Amino acid sequence: MKFKEDSRYRRANREAVISIGMYVLFFAWWYFTAYGLGSGDPGEYTYVLGLPSWFFYSCIVGYIGISLLVWVVVRLFFSEDSIEGTDPEETGGSKG
């Protein structure tokens, strides 16, 4: 009996790679804005909306930005797949 890989595995792997990529992007944003802007003398910090700029850009802007990015990526690149035992490509269903 020849093994045929289910098409859902390819999509799940692609979605996992995209998710990890977004996490790495978010961590890089957070790290470089937090440590880049926050590495100086605290007496010389600039403030945005009463918060130190390093905190505002790394935690507030970063969170809002990654939340919007995740929403867009999920809408555009992720698909809803059945967890039933049949491959949707064999039955003509699901987008890829």
PDB file of N, CA, C and O in Angstrom:
ATOM      1  N   MET A   1       0.848  -1.178   0.000  1.00  0.00           N
ATOM      2  CA  MET A   1       0.000   0.000   0.000  1.00  0.00           C
ATOM      3  C   MET A   1       0.897   1.245   0.000  1.00  0.00           C
ATOM      4  O   MET A   1       1.795   1.365   0.833  1.00  0.00           O
ATOM      5  N   LYS A   2       0.656   2.151  -0.916  1.00  0.00           N
ATOM      6  CA  LYS A   2       1.451   3.372  -1.045  1.00  0.00           C
ATOM      7  C   LYS A   2       0.864   4.470  -0.154  1.00  0.00           C
ATOM      8  O   LYS A   2      -0.348   4.683  -0.121  1.00  0.00           O
ATOM      9  N   PHE A   3       1.753   5.159   0.567  1.00  0.00           N
ATOM     10  CA  PHE A   3       1.330   6.231   1.465  1.00  0.00           C
ATOM     11  C   PHE A   3       1.182   7.528   0.681  1.00  0.00           C
ATOM     12  O   PHE A   3       2.091   7.928  -0.046  1.00  0.00           O
ATOM     13  N   LYS A   4       0.039   8.180   0.829  1.00  0.00           N
ATOM     14  CA  LYS A   4      -0.185   9.485   0.207  1.00  0.00           C
ATOM     15  C   LYS A   4      -0.349  10.500   1.330  1.00  0.00           C
ATOM     16  O   LYS A   4      -1.222  10.368   2.188  1.00  0.00           O
ATOM     17  N   GLU A   5       0.513  11.516   1.305  1.00  0.00           N
ATOM     18  CA  GLU A   5       0.463  12.525   2.354  1.00  0.00           C
ATOM     19  C   GLU A   5      -0.799  13.371   2.223  1.00  0.00           C
ATOM     20  O   GLU A   5      -1.178  13.787   1.129  1.00  0.00           O
ATOM     21  N   ASP A   6      -1.430  13.609   3.346  1.00  0.00           N
ATOM     22  CA  ASP A   6      -2.628  14.438   3.412  1.00  0.00           C
ATOM     23  C   ASP A   6      -2.250  15.897   3.148  1.00  0.00           C
ATOM     24  O   ASP A   6      -1.262  16.382   3.700  1.00  0.00           O
ATOM     25  N   SER A   7      -3.007  16.593   2.327  1.00  0.00           N
ATOM     26  CA  SER A   7      -2.694  17.985   1.975  1.00  0.00           C
ATOM     27  C   SER A   7      -2.782  18.916   3.184  1.00  0.00           C
ATOM     28  O   SER A   7      -2.195  19.999   3.175  1.00  0.00           O
ATOM     29  N   ARG A   8      -3.498  18.509   4.209  1.00  0.00           N
ATOM     30  CA  ARG A   8      -3.624  19.351   5.399  1.00  0.00           C
ATOM     31  C   ARG A   8      -2.294  19.488   6.126  1.00  0.00           C
ATOM     32  O   ARG A   8      -2.063  20.496   6.794  1.00  0.00           O
ATOM     33  N   TYR A   9      -1.416  18.497   6.009  1.00  0.00           N
ATOM     34  CA  TYR A   9      -0.100  18.587   6.650  1.00  0.00           C
ATOM     35  C   TYR A   9       0.729  19.703   6.035  1.00  0.00           C
ATOM     36  O   TYR A   9       1.400  20.442   6.755  1.00  0.00           O
ATOM     37  N   ARG A  10       0.694  19.835   4.728  1.00  0.00           N
ATOM     38  CA  ARG A  10       1.440  20.916   4.064  1.00  0.00           C
ATOM     39  C   ARG A  10       0.923  22.273   4.513  1.00  0.00           C
ATOM     40  O   ARG A  10       1.712  23.166   4.821  1.00  0.00           O
ATOM     41  N   ARG A  11      -0.386  22.436   4.554  1.00  0.00           N
ATOM     42  CA  ARG A  11      -0.956  23.715   4.998  1.00  0.00           C
ATOM     43  C   ARG A  11      -0.638  23.985   6.458  1.00  0.00           C
ATOM     44  O   ARG A  11      -0.297  25.113   6.816  1.00  0.00           O
ATOM     45  N   ALA A  12      -0.743  22.964   7.310  1.00  0.00           N
ATOM     46  CA  ALA A  12      -0.441  23.145   8.728  1.00  0.00           C
ATOM     47  C   ALA A  12       1.030  23.525   8.930  1.00  0.00           C
ATOM     48  O   ALA A  12       1.339  24.378   9.762  1.00  0.00           O
ATOM     49  N   ASN A  13       1.923  22.905   8.184  1.00  0.00           N
ATOM     50  CA  ASN A  13       3.342  23.257   8.283  1.00  0.00           C
ATOM     51  C   ASN A  13       3.586  24.678   7.817  1.00  0.00           C
ATOM     52  O   ASN A  13       4.344  25.412   8.451  1.00  0.00           O
ATOM     53  N   ARG A  14       2.961  25.082   6.720  1.00  0.00           N
ATOM     54  CA  ARG A  14       3.105  26.456   6.218  1.00  0.00           C
ATOM     55  C   ARG A  14       2.583  27.458   7.241  1.00  0.00           C
ATOM     56  O   ARG A  14       3.218  28.484   7.484  1.00  0.00           O
ATOM     57  N   GLU A  15       1.439  27.170   7.837  1.00  0.00           N
ATOM     58  CA  GLU A  15       0.865  28.064   8.833  1.00  0.00           C
ATOM     59  C   GLU A  15       1.738  28.123  10.078  1.00  0.00           C
ATOM     60  O   GLU A  15       1.847  29.182  10.697  1.00  0.00           O
ATOM     61  N   ALA A  16       2.356  27.019  10.457  1.00  0.00           N
ATOM     62  CA  ALA A  16       3.264  27.017  11.607  1.00  0.00           C
ATOM     63  C   ALA A  16       4.497  27.869  11.319  1.00  0.00           C
ATOM     64  O   ALA A  16       4.937  28.625  12.185  1.00  0.00           O
ATOM     65  N   VAL A  17       5.052  27.760  10.133  1.00  0.00           N
ATOM     66  CA  VAL A  17       6.224  28.559   9.765  1.00  0.00           C
ATOM     67  C   VAL A  17       5.867  30.046   9.755  1.00  0.00           C
ATOM     68  O   VAL A  17       6.647  30.872  10.229  1.00  0.00           O
ATOM     69  N   ILE A  18       4.703  30.391   9.223  1.00  0.00           N
ATOM     70  CA  ILE A  18       4.248  31.786   9.216  1.00  0.00           C
ATOM     71  C   ILE A  18       4.091  32.293  10.649  1.00  0.00           C
ATOM     72  O   ILE A  18       4.496  33.414  10.957  1.00  0.00           O
ATOM     73  N   SER A  19       3.505  31.476  11.524  1.00  0.00           N
ATOM     74  CA  SER A  19       3.305  31.869  12.924  1.00  0.00           C
ATOM     75  C   SER A  19       4.636  32.097  13.623  1.00  0.00           C
ATOM     76  O   SER A  19       4.790  33.081  14.347  1.00  0.00           O
ATOM     77  N   ILE A  20       5.583  31.219  13.424  1.00  0.00           N
ATOM     78  CA  ILE A  20       6.904  31.386  14.037  1.00  0.00           C
ATOM     79  C   ILE A  20       7.591  32.628  13.487  1.00  0.00           C
ATOM     80  O   ILE A  20       8.241  33.362  14.232  1.00  0.00           O
ATOM     81  N   GLY A  21       7.449  32.867  12.184  1.00  0.00           N
ATOM     82  CA  GLY A  21       8.026  34.072  11.579  1.00  0.00           C
ATOM     83  C   GLY A  21       7.449  35.341  12.177  1.00  0.00           C
ATOM     84  O   GLY A  21       8.180  36.300  12.426  1.00  0.00           O
ATOM     85  N   MET A  22       6.138  35.357  12.412  1.00  0.00           N
ATOM     86  CA  MET A  22       5.525  36.538  13.021  1.00  0.00           C
ATOM     87  C   MET A  22       6.008  36.716  14.458  1.00  0.00           C
ATOM     88  O   MET A  22       6.215  37.846  14.902  1.00  0.00           O
ATOM     89  N   TYR A  23       6.188  35.622  15.188  1.00  0.00           N
ATOM     90  CA  TYR A  23       6.690  35.722  16.552  1.00  0.00           C
ATOM     91  C   TYR A  23       8.108  36.286  16.552  1.00  0.00           C
ATOM     92  O   TYR A  23       8.431  37.154  17.363  1.00  0.00           O
ATOM     93  N   VAL A  24       8.957  35.796  15.645  1.00  0.00           N
ATOM     94  CA  VAL A  24      10.336  36.290  15.565  1.00  0.00           C
ATOM     95  C   VAL A  24      10.331  37.782  15.216  1.00  0.00           C
ATOM     96  O   VAL A  24      11.100  38.558  15.783  1.00  0.00           O
ATOM     97  N   LEU A  25       9.468  38.177  14.289  1.00  0.00           N
ATOM     98  CA  LEU A  25       9.359  39.591  13.924  1.00  0.00           C
ATOM     99  C   LEU A  25       8.930  40.431  15.130  1.00  0.00           C
ATOM    100  O   LEU A  25       9.500  41.494  15.377  1.00  0.00           O
ATOM    101  N   PHE A  26       7.941  39.968  15.874  1.00  0.00           N
ATOM    102  CA  PHE A  26       7.478  40.701  17.048  1.00  0.00           C
ATOM    103  C   PHE A  26       8.567  40.789  18.108  1.00  0.00           C
ATOM    104  O   PHE A  26       8.780  41.849  18.696  1.00  0.00           O
ATOM    105  N   PHE A  27       9.266  39.665  18.356  1.00  0.00           N
ATOM    106  CA  PHE A  27      10.328  39.685  19.351  1.00  0.00           C
ATOM    107  C   PHE A  27      11.447  40.644  18.935  1.00  0.00           C
ATOM    108  O   PHE A  27      11.976  41.380  19.767  1.00  0.00           O
ATOM    109  N   ALA A  28      11.805  40.634  17.652  1.00  0.00           N
ATOM    110  CA  ALA A  28      12.853  41.545  17.168  1.00  0.00           C
ATOM    111  C   ALA A  28      12.416  42.999  17.352  1.00  0.00           C
ATOM    112  O   ALA A  28      13.202  43.832  17.801  1.00  0.00           O
ATOM    113  N   TRP A  29      11.164  43.302  17.005  1.00  0.00           N
ATOM    114  CA  TRP A  29      10.640  44.661  17.194  1.00  0.00           C
ATOM    115  C   TRP A  29      10.730  45.052  18.666  1.00  0.00           C
ATOM    116  O   TRP A  29      11.240  46.118  19.010  1.00  0.00           O
ATOM    117  N   TRP A  30      10.226  44.172  19.527  1.00  0.00           N
ATOM    118  CA  TRP A  30      10.222  44.467  20.957  1.00  0.00           C
ATOM    119  C   TRP A  30      11.647  44.652  21.470  1.00  0.00           C
ATOM    120  O   TRP A  30      11.920  45.617  22.184  1.00  0.00           O
ATOM    121  N   TYR A  31      12.540  43.764  21.127  1.00  0.00           N
ATOM    122  CA  TYR A  31      13.905  43.803  21.635  1.00  0.00           C
ATOM    123  C   TYR A  31      14.626  45.074  21.199  1.00  0.00           C
ATOM    124  O   TYR A  31      15.223  45.766  22.024  1.00  0.00           O
ATOM    125  N   PHE A  32      14.573  45.380  19.912  1.00  0.00           N
ATOM    126  CA  PHE A  32      15.337  46.525  19.416  1.00  0.00           C
ATOM    127  C   PHE A  32      14.738  47.866  19.835  1.00  0.00           C
ATOM    128  O   PHE A  32      15.484  48.824  20.038  1.00  0.00           O
ATOM    129  N   THR A  33      13.436  47.961  19.968  1.00  0.00           N
ATOM    130  CA  THR A  33      12.869  49.221  20.442  1.00  0.00           C
ATOM    131  C   THR A  33      13.051  49.362  21.953  1.00  0.00           C
ATOM    132  O   THR A  33      13.333  50.457  22.439  1.00  0.00           O
ATOM    133  N   ALA A  34      12.893  48.279  22.692  1.00  0.00           N
ATOM    134  CA  ALA A  34      13.047  48.365  24.152  1.00  0.00           C
ATOM    135  C   ALA A  34      14.492  48.636  24.538  1.00  0.00           C
ATOM    136  O   ALA A  34      14.766  49.554  25.311  1.00  0.00           O
ATOM    137  N   TYR A  35      15.413  47.849  24.010  1.00  0.00           N
ATOM    138  CA  TYR A  35      16.806  48.013  24.390  1.00  0.00           C
ATOM    139  C   TYR A  35      17.506  49.106  23.598  1.00  0.00           C
ATOM    140  O   TYR A  35      18.479  49.686  24.079  1.00  0.00           O
ATOM    141  N   GLY A  36      17.036  49.394  22.407  1.00  0.00           N
ATOM    142  CA  GLY A  36      17.642  50.466  21.623  1.00  0.00           C
ATOM    143  C   GLY A  36      17.292  51.838  22.163  1.00  0.00           C
ATOM    144  O   GLY A  36      18.161  52.694  22.325  1.00  0.00           O
ATOM    145  N   LEU A  37      16.005  52.042  22.442  1.00  0.00           N
ATOM    146  CA  LEU A  37      15.566  53.341  22.962  1.00  0.00           C
ATOM    147  C   LEU A  37      15.745  53.458  24.467  1.00  0.00           C
ATOM    148  O   LEU A  37      15.823  54.568  24.994  1.00  0.00           O
ATOM    149  N   GLY A  38      15.810  52.330  25.170  1.00  0.00           N
ATOM    150  CA  GLY A  38      15.871  52.365  26.620  1.00  0.00           C
ATOM    151  C   GLY A  38      17.247  52.152  27.197  1.00  0.00           C
ATOM    152  O   GLY A  38      17.394  51.963  28.404  1.00  0.00           O
ATOM    153  N   SER A  39      18.264  52.179  26.346  1.00  0.00           N
ATOM    154  CA  SER A  39      19.603  51.872  26.841  1.00  0.00           C
ATOM    155  C   SER A  39      20.351  53.087  27.382  1.00  0.00           C
ATOM    156  O   SER A  39      21.436  52.943  27.947  1.00  0.00           O
ATOM    157  N   GLY A  40      19.794  54.263  27.219  1.00  0.00           N
ATOM    158  CA  GLY A  40      20.487  55.476  27.673  1.00  0.00           C
ATOM    159  C   GLY A  40      20.235  55.800  29.128  1.00  0.00           C
ATOM    160  O   GLY A  40      19.690  54.995  29.884  1.00  0.00           O
ATOM    161  N   ASP A  41      20.630  56.959  29.487  1.00  0.00           N
ATOM    162  CA  ASP A  41      20.428  57.471  30.841  1.00  0.00           C
ATOM    163  C   ASP A  41      18.939  57.755  31.053  1.00  0.00           C
ATOM    164  O   ASP A  41      18.346  58.472  30.247  1.00  0.00           O
ATOM    165  N   PRO A  42      18.319  57.225  32.096  1.00  0.00           N
ATOM    166  CA  PRO A  42      16.890  57.460  32.329  1.00  0.00           C
ATOM    167  C   PRO A  42      16.520  58.939  32.448  1.00  0.00           C
ATOM    168  O   PRO A  42      15.376  59.311  32.187  1.00  0.00           O
ATOM    169  N   GLY A  43      17.450  59.758  32.828  1.00  0.00           N
ATOM    170  CA  GLY A  43      17.176  61.188  32.920  1.00  0.00           C
ATOM    171  C   GLY A  43      17.014  61.847  31.559  1.00  0.00           C
ATOM    172  O   GLY A  43      16.483  62.953  31.468  1.00  0.00           O
ATOM    173  N   GLU A  44      17.464  61.183  30.503  1.00  0.00           N
ATOM    174  CA  GLU A  44      17.388  61.734  29.152  1.00  0.00           C
ATOM    175  C   GLU A  44      16.301  61.077  28.300  1.00  0.00           C
ATOM    176  O   GLU A  44      16.230  61.326  27.097  1.00  0.00           O
ATOM    177  N   TYR A  45      15.467  60.253  28.899  1.00  0.00           N
ATOM    178  CA  TYR A  45      14.392  59.597  28.144  1.00  0.00           C
ATOM    179  C   TYR A  45      13.417  60.623  27.591  1.00  0.00           C
ATOM    180  O   TYR A  45      13.186  61.672  28.191  1.00  0.00           O
ATOM    181  N   THR A  46      12.858  60.305  26.449  1.00  0.00           N
ATOM    182  CA  THR A  46      11.741  61.087  25.918  1.00  0.00           C
ATOM    183  C   THR A  46      10.464  60.325  26.249  1.00  0.00           C
ATOM    184  O   THR A  46      10.487  59.113  26.460  1.00  0.00           O
ATOM    185  N   TYR A  47       9.358  61.047  26.291  1.00  0.00           N
ATOM    186  CA  TYR A  47       8.099  60.439  26.712  1.00  0.00           C
ATOM    187  C   TYR A  47       7.032  60.616  25.634  1.00  0.00           C
ATOM    188  O   TYR A  47       6.971  61.638  24.949  1.00  0.00           O
ATOM    189  N   VAL A  48       6.199  59.594  25.509  1.00  0.00           N
ATOM    190  CA  VAL A  48       5.057  59.617  24.598  1.00  0.00           C
ATOM    191  C   VAL A  48       3.834  59.227  25.420  1.00  0.00           C
ATOM    192  O   VAL A  48       3.779  58.135  25.985  1.00  0.00           O
ATOM    193  N   LEU A  49       2.857  60.123  25.483  1.00  0.00           N
ATOM    194  CA  LEU A  49       1.639  59.902  26.272  1.00  0.00           C
ATOM    195  C   LEU A  49       1.966  59.567  27.727  1.00  0.00           C
ATOM    196  O   LEU A  49       1.271  58.763  28.348  1.00  0.00           O
ATOM    197  N   GLY A  50       3.009  60.171  28.270  1.00  0.00           N
ATOM    198  CA  GLY A  50       3.389  59.969  29.646  1.00  0.00           C
ATOM    199  C   GLY A  50       4.204  58.721  29.917  1.00  0.00           C
ATOM    200  O   GLY A  50       4.580  58.460  31.060  1.00  0.00           O
ATOM    201  N   LEU A  51       4.481  57.945  28.876  1.00  0.00           N
ATOM    202  CA  LEU A  51       5.266  56.724  29.022  1.00  0.00           C
ATOM    203  C   LEU A  51       6.638  56.936  28.384  1.00  0.00           C
ATOM    204  O   LEU A  51       6.757  57.684  27.414  1.00  0.00           O
ATOM    205  N   PRO A  52       7.664  56.292  28.914  1.00  0.00           N
ATOM    206  CA  PRO A  52       8.964  56.386  28.246  1.00  0.00           C
ATOM    207  C   PRO A  52       8.829  55.883  26.806  1.00  0.00           C
ATOM    208  O   PRO A  52       8.110  54.917  26.550  1.00  0.00           O
ATOM    209  N   SER A  53       9.512  56.530  25.880  1.00  0.00           N
ATOM    210  CA  SER A  53       9.340  56.172  24.466  1.00  0.00           C
ATOM    211  C   SER A  53       9.709  54.722  24.188  1.00  0.00           C
ATOM    212  O   SER A  53       9.083  54.079  23.345  1.00  0.00           O
ATOM    213  N   TRP A  54      10.723  54.191  24.886  1.00  0.00           N
ATOM    214  CA  TRP A  54      11.093  52.797  24.650  1.00  0.00           C
ATOM    215  C   TRP A  54       9.942  51.864  25.011  1.00  0.00           C
ATOM    216  O   TRP A  54       9.687  50.889  24.304  1.00  0.00           O
ATOM    217  N   PHE A  55       9.251  52.158  26.104  1.00  0.00           N
ATOM    218  CA  PHE A  55       8.124  51.324  26.519  1.00  0.00           C
ATOM    219  C   PHE A  55       6.947  51.509  25.565  1.00  0.00           C
ATOM    220  O   PHE A  55       6.311  50.532  25.171  1.00  0.00           O
ATOM    221  N   PHE A  56       6.657  52.742  25.195  1.00  0.00           N
ATOM    222  CA  PHE A  56       5.533  53.011  24.309  1.00  0.00           C
ATOM    223  C   PHE A  56       5.701  52.288  22.977  1.00  0.00           C
ATOM    224  O   PHE A  56       4.777  51.618  22.515  1.00  0.00           O
ATOM    225  N   TYR A  57       6.874  52.418  22.359  1.00  0.00           N
ATOM    226  CA  TYR A  57       7.081  51.805  21.049  1.00  0.00           C
ATOM    227  C   TYR A  57       7.244  50.291  21.116  1.00  0.00           C
ATOM    228  O   TYR A  57       6.782  49.586  20.219  1.00  0.00           O
ATOM    229  N   SER A  58       7.888  49.780  22.154  1.00  0.00           N
ATOM    230  CA  SER A  58       8.088  48.330  22.214  1.00  0.00           C
ATOM    231  C   SER A  58       6.829  47.601  22.666  1.00  0.00           C
ATOM    232  O   SER A  58       6.475  46.571  22.091  1.00  0.00           O
ATOM    233  N   CYS A  59       6.157  48.110  23.671  1.00  0.00           N
ATOM    234  CA  CYS A  59       5.026  47.383  24.256  1.00  0.00           C
ATOM    235  C   CYS A  59       3.660  47.804  23.717  1.00  0.00           C
ATOM    236  O   CYS A  59       2.814  46.945  23.468  1.00  0.00           O
ATOM    237  N   ILE A  60       3.431  49.070  23.534  1.00  0.00           N
ATOM    238  CA  ILE A  60       2.117  49.541  23.089  1.00  0.00           C
ATOM    239  C   ILE A  60       2.005  49.443  21.561  1.00  0.00           C
ATOM    240  O   ILE A  60       1.126  48.758  21.039  1.00  0.00           O
ATOM    241  N   VAL A  61       2.896  50.129  20.860  1.00  0.00           N
ATOM    242  CA  VAL A  61       2.853  50.104  19.390  1.00  0.00           C
ATOM    243  C   VAL A  61       3.123  48.699  18.868  1.00  0.00           C
ATOM    244  O   VAL A  61       2.479  48.249  17.920  1.00  0.00           O
ATOM    245  N   GLY A  62       4.084  48.001  19.494  1.00  0.00           N
ATOM    246  CA  GLY A  62       4.395  46.636  19.068  1.00  0.00           C
ATOM    247  C   GLY A  62       3.212  45.701  19.210  1.00  0.00           C
ATOM    248  O   GLY A  62       2.931  44.910  18.309  1.00  0.00           O
ATOM    249  N   TYR A  63       2.515  45.784  20.334  1.00  0.00           N
ATOM    250  CA  TYR A  63       1.350  44.925  20.561  1.00  0.00           C
ATOM    251  C   TYR A  63       0.230  45.224  19.565  1.00  0.00           C
ATOM    252  O   TYR A  63      -0.352  44.308  18.984  1.00  0.00           O
ATOM    253  N   ILE A  64      -0.063  46.488  19.374  1.00  0.00           N
ATOM    254  CA  ILE A  64      -1.114  46.856  18.419  1.00  0.00           C
ATOM    255  C   ILE A  64      -0.709  46.435  17.008  1.00  0.00           C
ATOM    256  O   ILE A  64      -1.525  45.901  16.257  1.00  0.00           O
ATOM    257  N   GLY A  65       0.547  46.675  16.651  1.00  0.00           N
ATOM    258  CA  GLY A  65       1.025  46.309  15.318  1.00  0.00           C
ATOM    259  C   GLY A  65       0.977  44.817  15.062  1.00  0.00           C
ATOM    260  O   GLY A  65       0.517  44.390  14.003  1.00  0.00           O
ATOM    261  N   ILE A  66       1.443  44.010  16.013  1.00  0.00           N
ATOM    262  CA  ILE A  66       1.444  42.561  15.805  1.00  0.00           C
ATOM    263  C   ILE A  66       0.017  42.027  15.820  1.00  0.00           C
ATOM    264  O   ILE A  66      -0.287  41.065  15.114  1.00  0.00           O
ATOM    265  N   SER A  67      -0.859  42.631  16.608  1.00  0.00           N
ATOM    266  CA  SER A  67      -2.257  42.191  16.612  1.00  0.00           C
ATOM    267  C   SER A  67      -2.899  42.410  15.249  1.00  0.00           C
ATOM    268  O   SER A  67      -3.604  41.534  14.747  1.00  0.00           O
ATOM    269  N   LEU A  68      -2.663  43.564  14.652  1.00  0.00           N
ATOM    270  CA  LEU A  68      -3.196  43.829  13.308  1.00  0.00           C
ATOM    271  C   LEU A  68      -2.558  42.909  12.267  1.00  0.00           C
ATOM    272  O   LEU A  68      -3.246  42.402  11.381  1.00  0.00           O
ATOM    273  N   LEU A  69      -1.241  42.694  12.372  1.00  0.00           N
ATOM    274  CA  LEU A  69      -0.555  41.804  11.438  1.00  0.00           C
ATOM    275  C   LEU A  69      -1.090  40.378  11.531  1.00  0.00           C
ATOM    276  O   LEU A  69      -1.317  39.731  10.508  1.00  0.00           O
ATOM    277  N   VAL A  70      -1.289  39.890  12.747  1.00  0.00           N
ATOM    278  CA  VAL A  70      -1.832  38.540  12.925  1.00  0.00           C
ATOM    279  C   VAL A  70      -3.224  38.446  12.311  1.00  0.00           C
ATOM    280  O   VAL A  70      -3.536  37.463  11.639  1.00  0.00           O
ATOM    281  N   TRP A  71      -4.051  39.439  12.529  1.00  0.00           N
ATOM    282  CA  TRP A  71      -5.403  39.422  11.967  1.00  0.00           C
ATOM    283  C   TRP A  71      -5.349  39.355  10.439  1.00  0.00           C
ATOM    284  O   TRP A  71      -6.060  38.558   9.828  1.00  0.00           O
ATOM    285  N   VAL A  72      -4.506  40.190   9.820  1.00  0.00           N
ATOM    286  CA  VAL A  72      -4.386  40.205   8.350  1.00  0.00           C
ATOM    287  C   VAL A  72      -3.848  38.877   7.834  1.00  0.00           C
ATOM    288  O   VAL A  72      -4.379  38.324   6.871  1.00  0.00           O
ATOM    289  N   VAL A  73      -2.803  38.365   8.466  1.00  0.00           N
ATOM    290  CA  VAL A  73      -2.190  37.119   8.006  1.00  0.00           C
ATOM    291  C   VAL A  73      -3.163  35.955   8.128  1.00  0.00           C
ATOM    292  O   VAL A  73      -3.250  35.125   7.224  1.00  0.00           O
ATOM    293  N   VAL A  74      -3.889  35.885   9.225  1.00  0.00           N
ATOM    294  CA  VAL A  74      -4.856  34.798   9.391  1.00  0.00           C
ATOM    295  C   VAL A  74      -5.949  34.892   8.335  1.00  0.00           C
ATOM    296  O   VAL A  74      -6.355  33.873   7.775  1.00  0.00           O
ATOM    297  N   ARG A  75      -6.427  36.090   8.057  1.00  0.00           N
ATOM    298  CA  ARG A  75      -7.476  36.260   7.044  1.00  0.00           C
ATOM    299  C   ARG A  75      -6.985  35.908   5.644  1.00  0.00           C
ATOM    300  O   ARG A  75      -7.745  35.361   4.844  1.00  0.00           O
ATOM    301  N   LEU A  76      -5.723  36.214   5.337  1.00  0.00           N
ATOM    302  CA  LEU A  76      -5.213  36.024   3.974  1.00  0.00           C
ATOM    303  C   LEU A  76      -4.562  34.661   3.731  1.00  0.00           C
ATOM    304  O   LEU A  76      -4.719  34.093   2.650  1.00  0.00           O
ATOM    305  N   PHE A  77      -3.840  34.131   4.710  1.00  0.00           N
ATOM    306  CA  PHE A  77      -2.999  32.969   4.444  1.00  0.00           C
ATOM    307  C   PHE A  77      -3.408  31.691   5.156  1.00  0.00           C
ATOM    308  O   PHE A  77      -2.931  30.616   4.793  1.00  0.00           O
ATOM    309  N   PHE A  78      -4.265  31.770   6.145  1.00  0.00           N
ATOM    310  CA  PHE A  78      -4.660  30.562   6.866  1.00  0.00           C
ATOM    311  C   PHE A  78      -5.997  30.066   6.335  1.00  0.00           C
ATOM    312  O   PHE A  78      -6.820  30.851   5.863  1.00  0.00           O
ATOM    313  N   SER A  79      -6.205  28.756   6.419  1.00  0.00           N
ATOM    314  CA  SER A  79      -7.473  28.193   5.954  1.00  0.00           C
ATOM    315  C   SER A  79      -8.069  27.317   7.044  1.00  0.00           C
ATOM    316  O   SER A  79      -7.358  26.765   7.884  1.00  0.00           O
ATOM    317  N   GLU A  80      -9.362  27.207   7.011  1.00  0.00           N
ATOM    318  CA  GLU A  80     -10.057  26.367   7.968  1.00  0.00           C
ATOM    319  C   GLU A  80     -10.147  24.968   7.381  1.00  0.00           C
ATOM    320  O   GLU A  80     -10.718  24.773   6.308  1.00  0.00           O
ATOM    321  N   ASP A  81      -9.591  24.012   8.076  1.00  0.00           N
ATOM    322  CA  ASP A  81      -9.585  22.635   7.588  1.00  0.00           C
ATOM    323  C   ASP A  81     -10.362  21.737   8.534  1.00  0.00           C
ATOM    324  O   ASP A  81     -10.408  21.964   9.743  1.00  0.00           O
ATOM    325  N   SER A  82     -10.955  20.736   7.968  1.00  0.00           N
ATOM    326  CA  SER A  82     -11.684  19.747   8.741  1.00  0.00           C
ATOM    327  C   SER A  82     -10.693  18.819   9.438  1.00  0.00           C
ATOM    328  O   SER A  82      -9.624  18.523   8.905  1.00  0.00           O
ATOM    329  N   ILE A  83     -11.054  18.369  10.619  1.00  0.00           N
ATOM    330  CA  ILE A  83     -10.211  17.403  11.306  1.00  0.00           C
ATOM    331  C   ILE A  83     -10.747  15.982  11.106  1.00  0.00           C
ATOM    332  O   ILE A  83     -10.287  15.045  11.758  1.00  0.00           O
ATOM    333  N   GLU A  84     -11.703  15.831  10.219  1.00  0.00           N
ATOM    334  CA  GLU A  84     -12.230  14.508   9.891  1.00  0.00           C
ATOM    335  C   GLU A  84     -11.158  13.703   9.174  1.00  0.00           C
ATOM    336  O   GLU A  84     -10.107  14.248   8.835  1.00  0.00           O
ATOM    337  N   GLY A  85     -11.394  12.433   8.939  1.00  0.00           N
ATOM    338  CA  GLY A  85     -10.389  11.543   8.380  1.00  0.00           C
ATOM    339  C   GLY A  85     -10.178  11.627   6.885  1.00  0.00           C
ATOM    340  O   GLY A  85      -9.389  10.847   6.352  1.00  0.00           O
ATOM    341  N   THR A  86     -10.842  12.533   6.176  1.00  0.00           N
ATOM    342  CA  THR A  86     -10.691  12.581   4.718  1.00  0.00           C
ATOM    343  C   THR A  86      -9.923  13.822   4.301  1.00  0.00           C
ATOM    344  O   THR A  86     -10.063  14.890   4.897  1.00  0.00           O
ATOM    345  N   ASP A  87      -9.109  13.661   3.265  1.00  0.00           N
ATOM    346  CA  ASP A  87      -8.318  14.759   2.712  1.00  0.00           C
ATOM    347  C   ASP A  87      -9.242  15.641   1.879  1.00  0.00           C
ATOM    348  O   ASP A  87      -9.873  15.144   0.946  1.00  0.00           O
ATOM    349  N   PRO A  88      -9.343  16.933   2.185  1.00  0.00           N
ATOM    350  CA  PRO A  88     -10.258  17.810   1.443  1.00  0.00           C
ATOM    351  C   PRO A  88      -9.884  17.953  -0.034  1.00  0.00           C
ATOM    352  O   PRO A  88     -10.765  18.203  -0.857  1.00  0.00           O
ATOM    353  N   GLU A  89      -8.606  17.804  -0.398  1.00  0.00           N
ATOM    354  CA  GLU A  89      -8.230  17.898  -1.817  1.00  0.00           C
ATOM    355  C   GLU A  89      -8.754  16.722  -2.611  1.00  0.00           C
ATOM    356  O   GLU A  89      -9.016  16.850  -3.807  1.00  0.00           O
ATOM    357  N   GLU A  90      -8.910  15.572  -1.961  1.00  0.00           N
ATOM    358  CA  GLU A  90      -9.446  14.404  -2.646  1.00  0.00           C
ATOM    359  C   GLU A  90     -10.947  14.547  -2.870  1.00  0.00           C
ATOM    360  O   GLU A  90     -11.484  13.979  -3.821  1.00  0.00           O
ATOM    361  N   THR A  91     -11.629  15.291  -2.013  1.00  0.00           N
ATOM    362  CA  THR A  91     -13.066  15.447  -2.139  1.00  0.00           C
ATOM    363  C   THR A  91     -13.452  16.768  -2.794  1.00  0.00           C
ATOM    364  O   THR A  91     -14.638  17.045  -2.974  1.00  0.00           O
ATOM    365  N   GLY A  92     -12.459  17.591  -3.155  1.00  0.00           N
ATOM    366  CA  GLY A  92     -12.719  18.854  -3.849  1.00  0.00           C
ATOM    367  C   GLY A  92     -13.051  20.009  -2.943  1.00  0.00           C
ATOM    368  O   GLY A  92     -13.626  20.991  -3.411  1.00  0.00           O
ATOM    369  N   GLY A  93     -12.718  19.944  -1.661  1.00  0.00           N
ATOM    370  CA  GLY A  93     -13.031  21.018  -0.734  1.00  0.00           C
ATOM    371  C   GLY A  93     -11.816  21.810  -0.320  1.00  0.00           C
ATOM    372  O   GLY A  93     -10.711  21.554  -0.799  1.00  0.00           O
ATOM    373  N   SER A  94     -12.004  22.761   0.555  1.00  0.00           N
ATOM    374  CA  SER A  94     -10.973  23.594   1.195  1.00  0.00           C
ATOM    375  C   SER A  94     -10.071  24.309   0.213  1.00  0.00           C
ATOM    376  O   SER A  94      -9.651  23.764  -0.808  1.00  0.00           O
ATOM    377  N   LYS A  95      -9.790  25.558   0.566  1.00  0.00           N
ATOM    378  CA  LYS A  95      -8.854  26.338  -0.240  1.00  0.00           C
ATOM    379  C   LYS A  95      -7.442  26.056   0.235  1.00  0.00           C
ATOM    380  O   LYS A  95      -7.258  25.593   1.360  1.00  0.00           O
ATOM    381  N   GLY A  96      -6.435  26.325  -0.596  1.00  0.00           N
ATOM    382  CA  GLY A  96      -5.079  26.007  -0.183  1.00  0.00           C
ATOM    383  C   GLY A  96      -4.236  27.174  -0.247  1.00  0.00           C
ATOM    384  O   GLY A  96      -3.049  27.095   0.068  1.00  0.00           O
TER     385      GLY A  96
END
